[in-house]
């Protein structure tokens, strides 16, 4: 009972902390005159992934690699199958092909890079350096291409910043939001890890399964909020772009930082099953989007069914 309450309170704090941090960061970016494009690309991208960042770093530092890696891999699976599936059921989403050509390919490439680096059975500091270098190259490439030519992605990343209603631009309120959001993220991560590990031990479930499912969904709530709001407002490019961007940040940025702080061994089930589900989900998403330039309701239902099957296999076979 205590573990379950700790888990739920941790998820609530992570969600509230992530929201406060994002809105404070957006307000701060506006005060500093940072363009909506850069704000959407970097600030919102990192902000919506802040729960994953804090939880994975915390888990890595405390020698819990199964949760650190499971959180990232599970979040990437849930982002596509659960969140985009839900968004497409709410509202069929048409997307611009040029907006997908870069980020969609990068998501698949980042997934393949993870599989290649994880082949040795662990992610070390050199692997982390490769992941972080790839993220830096992606950000430079994305900003230069979107600044130099009128890609639909430019409007998409700018709209991501506008999708979040920033807090009042008072310096004091901005600082309070940033500090309070960070404090809630740290406290929430501690409670989430305590509850998740305790629950895993009490139920006889591996930490990898808990990290890939419960922890991953809990830390993905900010992405879900942004994407669902965008879907309800018929802003399909923002919903899809938010998920693609989040998956890129998760694999290249958060996993890179976590592995740099503490080398992370890869759980056997991740290398045998979950990493392939992650790659397959990215491939299926691109297939759906490129064939019809949209996600229909039946395709969204197919993604949701895929996630239900993934959960069933996670808790029964492994």
C-alpha positions as CSV (number, residue, x, y, z in Angstrom):
1,X,0.0,0.0,0.0
2,X,2.8,2.4,1.0
3,X,4.7,1.6,-2.2
4,X,1.6,2.3,-4.4
5,X,0.9,5.6,-2.7
6,X,4.6,6.6,-3.1
7,X,4.4,5.7,-6.7
8,X,1.3,7.8,-7.4
9,X,2.5,10.8,-5.4
10,X,5.8,10.6,-7.3
11,X,4.0,10.6,-10.6
12,X,1.9,13.6,-9.6
13,X,4.9,15.5,-8.5
14,X,6.8,14.7,-11.7
15,X,3.8,15.8,-13.8
16,X,3.4,19.1,-11.9
17,X,7.1,19.7,-11.7
18,X,7.5,19.1,-15.4
19,X,4.7,21.5,-16.2
20,X,6.0,24.2,-13.9
21,X,9.5,23.8,-15.3
22,X,8.3,24.0,-19.0
23,X,6.1,27.0,-18.4
24,X,8.8,28.8,-16.4
25,X,11.4,28.0,-19.1
26,X,9.1,29.3,-21.9
27,X,8.5,32.5,-19.9
28,X,12.2,32.9,-19.3
29,X,13.0,32.3,-23.0
30,X,10.5,35.0,-24.0
31,X,12.0,37.5,-21.6
32,X,15.5,36.8,-23.0
33,X,14.2,37.3,-26.6
34,X,14.8,33.7,-27.6
35,X,12.9,32.9,-30.8
36,X,9.8,30.7,-30.7
37,X,11.6,28.3,-33.1
38,X,14.5,27.7,-30.7
39,X,12.2,27.7,-27.7
40,X,10.0,24.9,-29.2
41,X,13.0,23.0,-30.5
42,X,15.1,23.0,-27.4
43,X,13.2,24.3,-24.3
44,X,10.0,22.5,-24.9
45,X,11.8,19.4,-26.2
46,X,14.0,19.1,-23.1
47,X,11.2,20.4,-20.8
48,X,8.6,17.7,-21.7
49,X,11.4,15.1,-21.2
50,X,12.5,16.5,-17.8
51,X,10.7,13.7,-15.8
52,X,12.6,11.1,-17.8
53,X,15.8,13.0,-17.4
54,X,15.5,13.3,-13.6
55,X,14.3,9.7,-13.0
56,X,16.9,8.1,-15.3
57,X,19.8,10.2,-13.8
58,X,18.6,9.4,-10.3
59,X,18.3,5.7,-11.1
60,X,21.8,5.6,-12.7
61,X,23.4,7.4,-9.8
62,X,21.8,4.9,-7.3
63,X,23.0,1.9,-9.3
64,X,19.6,1.0,-10.8
65,X,20.4,0.6,-14.5
66,X,17.3,-1.5,-15.3
67,X,15.1,1.4,-14.3
68,X,17.3,4.0,-16.0
69,X,17.3,2.3,-19.3
70,X,13.8,0.8,-19.0
71,X,12.4,4.3,-18.4
72,X,13.8,5.6,-21.7
73,X,13.0,2.5,-23.9
74,X,9.6,2.2,-22.3
75,X,8.9,5.9,-22.7
76,X,9.8,5.8,-26.4
77,X,7.5,2.8,-26.9
78,X,4.7,4.4,-25.0
79,X,5.1,7.8,-26.7
80,X,4.3,6.2,-30.1
81,X,2.0,3.3,-29.4
82,X,0.0,4.9,-26.4
83,X,0.2,8.6,-26.8
84,X,0.1,9.0,-30.6
85,X,-2.4,6.1,-30.8
86,X,-4.7,8.0,-28.3
87,X,-4.2,11.3,-30.2
88,X,-5.1,9.7,-33.5
89,X,-8.3,8.2,-32.0
90,X,-9.3,11.6,-30.7
91,X,-8.6,13.3,-34.0
92,X,-7.2,11.9,-37.2
93,X,-3.9,13.7,-37.9
94,X,-2.6,14.9,-41.2
95,X,1.0,15.8,-41.3
96,X,3.4,17.6,-43.6
97,X,5.9,15.2,-45.3
98,X,8.8,17.7,-45.0
99,X,8.3,17.9,-41.3
100,X,8.7,14.2,-41.0
101,X,11.6,13.7,-43.4
102,X,14.2,14.8,-40.9
103,X,12.8,14.0,-37.4
104,X,11.2,10.7,-38.4
105,X,14.4,9.4,-39.9
106,X,16.4,10.6,-36.9
107,X,14.1,8.7,-34.5
108,X,14.7,5.5,-36.4
109,X,18.4,6.2,-36.7
110,X,18.7,7.0,-33.0
111,X,16.9,3.7,-32.2
112,X,19.3,1.8,-34.4
113,X,22.3,3.6,-32.8
114,X,21.1,2.5,-29.4
115,X,20.8,-1.1,-30.6
116,X,24.4,-1.0,-32.0
117,X,25.9,0.6,-28.9
118,X,24.0,-1.8,-26.6
119,X,25.3,-4.8,-28.5
120,X,28.2,-5.1,-26.1
121,X,25.8,-5.5,-23.2
122,X,26.4,-2.1,-21.6
123,X,26.5,1.6,-22.3
124,X,29.8,3.2,-21.2
125,X,31.1,6.7,-21.2
126,X,32.4,6.5,-24.8
127,X,28.9,5.3,-25.9
128,X,27.5,8.3,-23.9
129,X,29.8,10.7,-25.8
130,X,28.6,9.3,-29.1
131,X,24.9,9.7,-28.1
132,X,25.5,13.3,-26.9
133,X,27.5,14.2,-30.0
134,X,24.7,12.9,-32.2
135,X,22.2,15.0,-30.2
136,X,24.4,18.1,-30.7
137,X,24.6,17.5,-34.4
138,X,20.9,17.0,-34.7
139,X,20.1,20.3,-32.8
140,X,22.6,22.3,-35.0
141,X,21.2,20.7,-38.2
142,X,17.6,21.2,-37.1
143,X,18.0,24.9,-36.2
144,X,20.0,25.8,-39.3
145,X,17.6,24.0,-41.7
146,X,14.5,25.5,-40.1
147,X,16.0,29.0,-39.9
148,X,17.3,29.0,-43.5
149,X,14.2,27.7,-45.3
150,X,10.4,27.8,-44.7
151,X,9.9,24.2,-43.7
152,X,6.6,23.2,-42.1
153,X,8.7,22.0,-39.2
154,X,9.7,25.6,-38.5
155,X,6.1,26.5,-37.9
156,X,5.6,23.3,-35.9
157,X,8.4,23.9,-33.4
158,X,7.4,27.6,-33.1
159,X,3.8,26.4,-32.4
160,X,5.1,24.0,-29.7
161,X,6.2,27.0,-27.7
162,X,2.9,28.7,-28.3
163,X,0.9,25.6,-27.4
164,X,2.0,26.0,-23.8
165,X,0.5,29.0,-22.1
166,X,3.5,30.6,-20.3
167,X,3.2,31.9,-16.8
168,X,3.3,35.7,-16.3
169,X,6.6,37.1,-17.4
170,X,7.6,38.4,-14.0
171,X,11.1,37.5,-13.1
172,X,10.2,36.5,-9.6
173,X,7.4,34.2,-10.8
174,X,9.6,32.7,-13.5
175,X,12.3,31.9,-10.9
176,X,9.7,30.4,-8.6
177,X,8.3,28.2,-11.3
178,X,11.8,27.0,-12.3
179,X,13.0,26.3,-8.8
180,X,9.7,24.9,-7.6
181,X,9.4,22.7,-10.8
182,X,12.9,21.4,-10.3
183,X,12.3,20.6,-6.6
184,X,9.1,18.8,-7.4
185,X,10.9,16.8,-10.1
186,X,13.6,15.7,-7.7
187,X,11.2,14.9,-4.9
188,X,8.9,13.1,-7.3
189,X,11.7,11.0,-8.8
190,X,12.8,9.9,-5.3
191,X,9.2,8.9,-4.4
192,X,8.6,7.2,-7.8
193,X,11.8,5.1,-7.5
194,X,11.1,4.1,-3.9
195,X,7.5,3.1,-4.8
196,X,8.5,1.4,-8.1
197,X,11.4,-0.7,-6.6
198,X,9.3,-1.6,-3.5
199,X,6.4,-2.6,-5.7
200,X,8.6,-4.7,-7.9
201,X,10.1,-6.6,-5.0
202,X,6.7,-7.1,-3.3
203,X,5.1,-8.4,-6.5
204,X,8.1,-10.4,-7.6
205,X,8.5,-8.4,-10.9
206,X,11.8,-7.4,-12.2
207,X,12.9,-3.7,-12.0
208,X,13.3,-3.7,-15.8
209,X,9.6,-4.5,-16.3
210,X,8.6,-1.8,-13.8
211,X,10.9,0.7,-15.5
212,X,9.6,-0.2,-18.9
213,X,5.9,0.1,-18.0
214,X,4.8,2.0,-14.9
215,X,7.8,4.3,-14.5
216,X,7.9,5.0,-18.3
217,X,4.2,5.9,-18.5
218,X,4.4,8.1,-15.4
219,X,7.4,10.1,-16.7
220,X,5.7,10.4,-20.2
221,X,2.7,12.4,-18.8
222,X,4.0,15.8,-19.9
223,X,4.4,14.5,-23.5
224,X,0.8,13.1,-23.3
225,X,-0.5,16.5,-22.0
226,X,1.1,18.5,-24.8
227,X,0.2,16.0,-27.5
228,X,-3.5,15.5,-26.4
229,X,-4.0,19.3,-26.1
230,X,-2.5,19.7,-29.6
231,X,-4.8,16.9,-31.0
232,X,-7.9,18.5,-29.5
233,X,-6.9,21.8,-31.1
234,X,-6.4,20.1,-34.4
235,X,-2.6,20.9,-34.4
236,X,-1.5,17.5,-35.7
237,X,2.1,18.6,-36.6
238,X,2.6,19.8,-33.0
239,X,1.4,16.5,-31.6
240,X,3.5,14.3,-33.9
241,X,6.5,16.6,-33.7
242,X,6.4,16.7,-29.9
243,X,6.6,12.9,-29.7
244,X,9.3,12.5,-32.4
245,X,11.3,15.2,-30.7
246,X,10.8,13.7,-27.2
247,X,12.0,10.3,-28.5
248,X,15.1,11.9,-30.0
249,X,15.9,13.7,-26.7
250,X,15.2,10.5,-24.6
251,X,17.6,8.3,-26.6
252,X,20.4,10.7,-27.4
253,X,20.2,13.2,-24.6
254,X,18.9,11.6,-21.4
255,X,20.4,8.2,-22.0
256,X,23.7,9.9,-23.0
257,X,23.8,11.9,-19.8
258,X,22.8,8.9,-17.6
259,X,25.4,6.6,-19.2
260,X,28.1,9.3,-18.9
261,X,27.4,9.7,-15.1
262,X,27.3,5.9,-14.5
263,X,28.0,3.1,-17.1
264,X,24.7,1.2,-17.6
265,X,24.5,-2.6,-18.2
266,X,21.7,-3.6,-20.5
267,X,19.1,-6.0,-19.1
268,X,18.8,-9.2,-21.1
269,X,15.1,-8.7,-21.8
270,X,15.7,-5.2,-23.2
271,X,18.3,-6.6,-25.7
272,X,16.1,-9.5,-26.6
273,X,12.7,-7.9,-26.8
274,X,12.1,-4.2,-25.9
275,X,14.7,-2.5,-28.1
276,X,13.2,-4.3,-31.1
277,X,9.6,-3.2,-30.1
278,X,11.0,0.4,-29.8
279,X,12.5,0.1,-33.3
280,X,9.4,-1.6,-34.7
281,X,7.1,1.1,-33.2
282,X,9.1,3.9,-34.9
283,X,9.1,2.0,-38.2
284,X,5.4,1.4,-38.1
285,X,4.7,5.0,-37.3
286,X,6.7,6.2,-40.2
287,X,5.0,3.7,-42.5
288,X,1.6,5.0,-41.4
289,X,2.6,8.6,-41.8
290,X,4.4,8.3,-45.1
291,X,1.8,6.1,-46.9
292,X,-1.1,8.4,-46.3
293,X,0.5,11.5,-44.8
294,X,-1.8,11.1,-41.8
295,X,-2.7,8.9,-38.9
296,X,-6.3,7.7,-39.2
297,X,-8.5,6.6,-36.3
298,X,-8.0,2.9,-37.3
299,X,-4.3,3.4,-37.3
300,X,-4.4,5.0,-33.9
301,X,-6.5,2.0,-32.7
302,X,-3.9,-0.3,-34.1
303,X,-1.1,1.5,-32.2
304,X,-3.1,1.3,-29.0
305,X,-3.8,-2.4,-29.6
306,X,0.0,-2.8,-30.1
307,X,0.7,-1.2,-26.7
308,X,-1.9,-3.4,-25.0
309,X,-0.2,-6.4,-26.5
310,X,3.2,-5.1,-25.4
311,X,2.0,-4.7,-21.8
312,X,0.4,-8.2,-21.8
313,X,3.6,-9.7,-22.9
314,X,5.7,-7.7,-20.5
315,X,3.8,-8.9,-17.4
316,X,3.1,-12.5,-18.5
317,X,6.1,-13.8,-20.5
318,X,9.0,-11.8,-19.0
